[in-house]
């Protein structure tokens, strides 16, 4: 199971993904959250890289 917290990449946000089947699922859920909660519809490559590094398997 994979997980992620917005706080792990420096966001002042309590959002967490828990129990995702893999990093791909975490990325999809996080992308939807980023768009709806943070107004980030097209995350820059550096943010994507931070997110990928912060995913815990």
N, CA, C and O atoms as a MOPAC input file, in Angstrom:
PM7 MOZYME 1SCF
protein

 N      0.83600 1    -1.18200 1     0.00000 1
 C      0.00000 1     0.00000 1     0.00000 1
 C      0.88300 1     1.24900 1     0.00000 1
 O      1.91500 1     1.29400 1     0.66900 1
 N      0.46600 1     2.24400 1    -0.74900 1
 C      1.22200 1     3.48800 1    -0.87600 1
 C      0.46400 1     4.61600 1    -0.18300 1
 O     -0.76200 1     4.59100 1    -0.07800 1
 N      1.22700 1     5.61100 1     0.29000 1
 C      0.60700 1     6.75000 1     0.96700 1
 C      1.37000 1     8.02800 1     0.65000 1
 O      2.50400 1     8.00600 1     0.17000 1
 N      0.69800 1     9.15300 1     0.94000 1
 C      1.27200 1    10.47300 1     0.68300 1
 C      0.55700 1    11.49500 1     1.54800 1
 O     -0.64200 1    11.37500 1     1.80200 1
 N      1.30200 1    12.51200 1     2.00300 1
 C      0.72900 1    13.64400 1     2.73600 1
 C      1.19700 1    14.93300 1     2.07300 1
 O      2.38100 1    15.07800 1     1.76600 1
 N      0.29100 1    15.85700 1     1.85400 1
 C      0.66400 1    17.16700 1     1.31300 1
 C      1.73100 1    17.82200 1     2.19400 1
 O      2.65400 1    18.46000 1     1.68700 1
 N      1.60100 1    17.66400 1     3.50200 1
 C      2.55800 1    18.27800 1     4.42900 1
 C      3.98700 1    17.80300 1     4.17500 1
 O      4.93900 1    18.52500 1     4.46900 1
 N      4.14400 1    16.59200 1     3.63000 1
 C      5.47900 1    16.05100 1     3.37000 1
 C      6.21900 1    16.79700 1     2.26500 1
 O      7.43500 1    16.66000 1     2.13000 1
 N      5.49300 1    17.58400 1     1.47500 1
 C      6.14900 1    18.38400 1     0.42700 1
 C      6.04100 1    19.87500 1     0.72200 1
 O      6.19400 1    20.71300 1    -0.16700 1
 N      5.77500 1    20.18700 1     1.98800 1
 C      5.79100 1    21.57500 1     2.42400 1
 C      4.49100 1    22.33900 1     2.28400 1
 O      4.46900 1    23.55500 1     2.47500 1
 N      3.41500 1    21.65700 1     1.95700 1
 C      2.12500 1    22.33600 1     1.83400 1
 C      1.47800 1    22.43900 1     3.21500 1
 O      1.56300 1    21.50600 1     4.01400 1
 N      0.84400 1    23.55400 1     3.49000 1
 C      0.10300 1    23.73200 1     4.73900 1
 C     -1.28400 1    23.13400 1     4.53800 1
 O     -2.27800 1    23.84900 1     4.41300 1
 N     -1.32500 1    21.81700 1     4.51100 1
 C     -2.54400 1    21.09900 1     4.13500 1
 C     -2.55300 1    19.75100 1     4.86100 1
 O     -1.51800 1    19.09200 1     4.95600 1
 N     -3.68800 1    19.35200 1     5.36100 1
 C     -3.80600 1    18.08000 1     6.07400 1
 C     -4.19200 1    16.90500 1     5.20500 1
 O     -4.47800 1    15.82600 1     5.72300 1
 N     -4.20700 1    17.08900 1     3.88200 1
 C     -4.62500 1    16.01600 1     2.97700 1
 C     -3.66400 1    14.83500 1     3.03400 1
 O     -2.44600 1    15.00900 1     3.06400 1
 N     -4.23400 1    13.62300 1     3.05000 1
 C     -3.45100 1    12.39400 1     3.02200 1
 C     -4.08200 1    11.38700 1     2.07300 1
 O     -5.30400 1    11.31800 1     1.94500 1
 N     -3.24800 1    10.61800 1     1.41800 1
 C     -3.68600 1     9.44600 1     0.65700 1
 C     -3.16900 1     8.25500 1     1.44400 1
 O     -1.97100 1     8.15600 1     1.71100 1
 N     -4.06300 1     7.35000 1     1.81500 1
 C     -3.66900 1     6.14300 1     2.54400 1
 C     -4.24500 1     4.92900 1     1.83300 1
 O     -5.36300 1     4.97500 1     1.32000 1
 N     -3.48700 1     3.85400 1     1.80300 1
 C     -3.99700 1     2.59800 1     1.28100 1
 C     -4.11800 1     2.51100 1    -0.22200 1
 O     -4.82000 1     1.63800 1    -0.73300 1
 N     -3.44900 1     3.39300 1    -0.94200 1
 C     -3.47200 1     3.31000 1    -2.40700 1
 C     -2.71700 1     2.05800 1    -2.84000 1
 O     -1.78100 1     1.62700 1    -2.16700 1
 N     -3.12500 1     1.47500 1    -3.96600 1
 C     -2.49400 1     0.21400 1    -4.38500 1
 C     -1.06200 1     0.40300 1    -4.86500 1
 O     -0.24600 1    -0.51300 1    -4.75700 1
 N     -0.74500 1     1.60100 1    -5.40300 1
 C      0.60700 1     1.85200 1    -5.88900 1
 C      0.83000 1     3.35300 1    -6.07100 1
 O     -0.07600 1     4.15700 1    -5.85100 1
 N      2.04500 1     3.71700 1    -6.47500 1
 C      2.38500 1     5.12700 1    -6.65600 1
 C      1.52700 1     5.78600 1    -7.73400 1
 O      1.20000 1     6.96800 1    -7.62300 1
 N      1.16800 1     5.05200 1    -8.75400 1
 C      0.32100 1     5.60200 1    -9.81300 1
 C     -1.03600 1     6.03900 1    -9.29500 1
 O     -1.55600 1     7.08200 1    -9.69000 1
 N     -1.60700 1     5.23500 1    -8.40800 1
 C     -2.89700 1     5.59500 1    -7.82300 1
 C     -2.74300 1     6.81800 1    -6.91900 1
 O     -3.60100 1     7.70000 1    -6.92000 1
 N     -1.65400 1     6.87600 1    -6.14800 1
 C     -1.39000 1     8.04700 1    -5.31100 1
 C     -1.29400 1     9.29000 1    -6.18800 1
 O     -1.89000 1    10.32000 1    -5.87100 1
 N     -0.55600 1     9.20300 1    -7.27800 1
 C     -0.39100 1    10.35600 1    -8.17400 1
 C     -1.73700 1    10.82500 1    -8.72900 1
 O     -1.99000 1    12.02800 1    -8.80100 1
 N     -2.59100 1     9.89500 1    -9.11800 1
 C     -3.90100 1    10.26300 1    -9.66900 1
 C     -4.76200 1    10.95700 1    -8.61900 1
 O     -5.40000 1    11.97100 1    -8.90200 1
 N     -4.77800 1    10.40900 1    -7.41200 1
 C     -5.57300 1    11.00400 1    -6.33500 1
 C     -5.00800 1    12.37200 1    -5.95700 1
 O     -5.75900 1    13.32900 1    -5.76400 1
 N     -3.69100 1    12.45900 1    -5.85300 1
 C     -3.05700 1    13.72600 1    -5.49600 1
 C     -3.27900 1    14.79000 1    -6.57000 1
 O     -3.45900 1    15.96500 1    -6.25100 1
 N     -3.26600 1    14.38600 1    -7.83600 1
 C     -3.50400 1    15.34000 1    -8.92500 1
 C     -4.92200 1    15.91700 1    -8.83800 1
 O     -5.12300 1    17.11800 1    -9.02000 1
 N     -5.89400 1    15.05700 1    -8.56100 1
 C     -7.27600 1    15.53300 1    -8.42300 1
 C     -7.39100 1    16.47400 1    -7.22400 1
 O     -8.07500 1    17.49500 1    -7.30200 1
 N     -6.73100 1    16.13900 1    -6.12300 1
 C     -6.74600 1    16.99500 1    -4.93400 1
 C     -6.06800 1    18.33600 1    -5.22000 1
 O     -6.58300 1    19.38700 1    -4.83900 1
 N     -4.92100 1    18.29900 1    -5.88700 1
 C     -4.18800 1    19.53600 1    -6.19800 1
 C     -5.04900 1    20.48900 1    -7.01600 1
 O     -5.03800 1    21.70000 1    -6.79700 1
 N     -5.79100 1    19.92900 1    -7.95600 1
 C     -6.65100 1    20.75900 1    -8.80700 1
 C     -7.82200 1    21.33500 1    -8.00800 1
 O     -8.10000 1    22.53100 1    -8.08400 1
 N     -8.50300 1    20.48300 1    -7.24600 1
 C     -9.71000 1    20.94600 1    -6.55600 1
 C     -9.41600 1    21.79000 1    -5.31800 1
 O    -10.16700 1    22.71800 1    -5.02000 1
 N     -8.34700 1    21.48800 1    -4.59700 1
 C     -8.09000 1    22.18700 1    -3.34000 1
 C     -7.02500 1    23.27800 1    -3.40900 1
 O     -7.05100 1    24.23500 1    -2.63500 1
 N     -6.08500 1    23.12300 1    -4.34700 1
 C     -4.98300 1    24.07600 1    -4.42400 1
 C     -4.97300 1    24.88300 1    -5.72500 1
 O     -4.13100 1    25.76400 1    -5.90300 1
 N     -5.90900 1    24.58500 1    -6.63400 1
 C     -5.97500 1    25.32000 1    -7.89500 1
 C     -4.81800 1    25.01800 1    -8.83300 1
 O     -4.50300 1    25.82200 1    -9.71100 1
 N     -4.18100 1    23.86500 1    -8.65500 1
 C     -3.04300 1    23.48600 1    -9.49500 1
 C     -3.53500 1    22.46300 1   -10.51500 1
 O     -3.62900 1    21.27200 1   -10.21900 1
 N     -3.84700 1    22.93900 1   -11.71300 1
 C     -4.36600 1    22.02200 1   -12.72900 1
 C     -3.25400 1    21.37800 1   -13.54600 1
 O     -3.43500 1    20.30100 1   -14.11300 1
 N     -2.11900 1    22.03400 1   -13.60200 1
 C     -0.97500 1    21.49300 1   -14.34500 1
 C      0.28300 1    21.68700 1   -13.48400 1
 O      0.98500 1    22.69100 1   -13.61200 1
 N      0.55500 1    20.71200 1   -12.60900 1
 C      1.67900 1    20.88200 1   -11.69000 1
 C      3.02000 1    20.94800 1   -12.41700 1
 O      3.25300 1    20.19000 1   -13.35900 1
 N      3.89600 1    21.84600 1   -11.98800 1
 C      5.21800 1    21.95200 1   -12.61500 1
 C      6.05700 1    20.70600 1   -12.30400 1
 O      5.82600 1    20.03100 1   -11.30100 1
 N      7.02300 1    20.40900 1   -13.16300 1
 C      7.84600 1    19.20200 1   -12.98500 1
 C      8.51900 1    19.09200 1   -11.62300 1
 O      8.65600 1    17.98700 1   -11.09800 1
 N      8.94200 1    20.21000 1   -11.03800 1
 C      9.60000 1    20.12800 1    -9.72600 1
 C      8.63200 1    19.68300 1    -8.63400 1
 O      9.02600 1    18.97500 1    -7.70700 1
 N      7.36800 1    20.09200 1    -8.73700 1
 C      6.35900 1    19.67000 1    -7.76900 1
 C      6.05000 1    18.18000 1    -7.94100 1
 O      5.90600 1    17.45200 1    -6.95900 1
 N      5.95300 1    17.74000 1    -9.17800 1
 C      5.71600 1    16.31100 1    -9.45300 1
 C      6.85700 1    15.47500 1    -8.89400 1
 O      6.62300 1    14.42200 1    -8.30200 1
 N      8.08900 1    15.93500 1    -9.07500 1
 C      9.24300 1    15.20500 1    -8.56300 1
 C      9.22300 1    15.12700 1    -7.03500 1
 O      9.54000 1    14.08600 1    -6.45800 1
 N      8.84800 1    16.23700 1    -6.38000 1
 C      8.73000 1    16.23200 1    -4.90600 1
 C      7.69300 1    15.21400 1    -4.45300 1
 O      7.91800 1    14.44600 1    -3.51800 1
 N      6.55500 1    15.22700 1    -5.13600 1
 C      5.47600 1    14.31200 1    -4.78100 1
 C      5.93400 1    12.86600 1    -4.94200 1
 O      5.70600 1    12.04100 1    -4.05800 1
 N      6.57300 1    12.56000 1    -6.05700 1
 C      7.02500 1    11.19000 1    -6.30700 1
 C      8.00500 1    10.73900 1    -5.22200 1
 O      7.96000 1     9.58900 1    -4.78500 1
 N      8.88700 1    11.63600 1    -4.78800 1
 C      9.85100 1    11.27800 1    -3.73900 1
 C      9.19000 1    11.10400 1    -2.38100 1
 O      9.69500 1    10.36000 1    -1.54100 1
 N      8.05300 1    11.78800 1    -2.14900 1
 C      7.39200 1    11.76100 1    -0.86200 1
 C      6.44000 1    10.57000 1    -0.69400 1
 O      5.97000 1    10.30900 1     0.41300 1
 N      6.15500 1     9.85300 1    -1.77600 1
 C      5.25800 1     8.69600 1    -1.69200 1
 C      5.93500 1     7.59600 1    -0.88200 1
 O      7.07800 1     7.21900 1    -1.14300 1
 N      5.21800 1     7.10200 1     0.08500 1
 C      5.72300 1     5.99800 1     0.92000 1
 C      5.04400 1     4.70200 1     0.48600 1
 O      3.81900 1     4.63100 1     0.38100 1
 N      5.84600 1     3.69900 1     0.24000 1
 C      5.29400 1     2.40900 1    -0.20800 1
 C      5.04900 1     1.49100 1     0.96600 1
 O      4.58700 1     0.36400 1     0.78300 1

